[in-house]
Amino acid sequence: MKRNLLFEYSEELASKCDYLCRNIKNNSNITFQLKKSSSSVFANISEAQYPQSLPDMLSKFKIARKECVETESWLKHLFDTNVIDEDVYRAFRNLCGRIRRMLTASCVTIEKKIDNAQ
């Protein structure tokens, strides 16, 4: 079976964010939001694996992309407030960027398929 890197990266993001949040103290709202947004990336990409239609898949990918941007924002806030160091921030930022680019490319492809079907 062919590897699904988008799914794997989103699962990695959710897992690593969860682990990071469990080790951060005194940022309960921020860690809650970070876990929520990163797990939403994973959940929407997971749901998109078995879509009801191409528009459904597109919607899931667009939501995942929005949540990925939100995840990056929370990570930036943690970095800006010195909760995480630059190496940790860069690693997460790179993973989020990789996921975001893959989602954008997928959205473009799906939109073309939808347009061609009409």
Summary of the structure (lengths in Angstrom):
residues: 118
radius of gyration: 15.2
end to end distance: 31.3
largest distance: 52.3
contacts: 352
relative contact order: 0.16
helix: 82%
strand: 0%
